[in-house]
Amino acid sequence: MLRSHPKPAPYDEPVRVGAVLPESGVEYHEAPPQYGDTPYRYTVIGGDPVLVDPNTRVIKQVIK
């Protein structure tokens, strides 16, 4: 379980795997340790924590 979240990013589309996040306005952080050694980064979109590929800005996992 995640203990603290970054500031939610502005995003008006449905939060789903495969969605592409905007180029600006999104803060990316190292993924929490429970996700192991991953190339993905962590952010919050619309109140939902997500793992994102920082190179493509594609959501890879929505954390519920």
Secondary structure, 3 states (H helix, E strand, C coil): CCCCCCCCECCCCCCCCCCECCCCCCCCEECCHHHCCCCCEEEEECCEEEEEECCCCEEEEECC
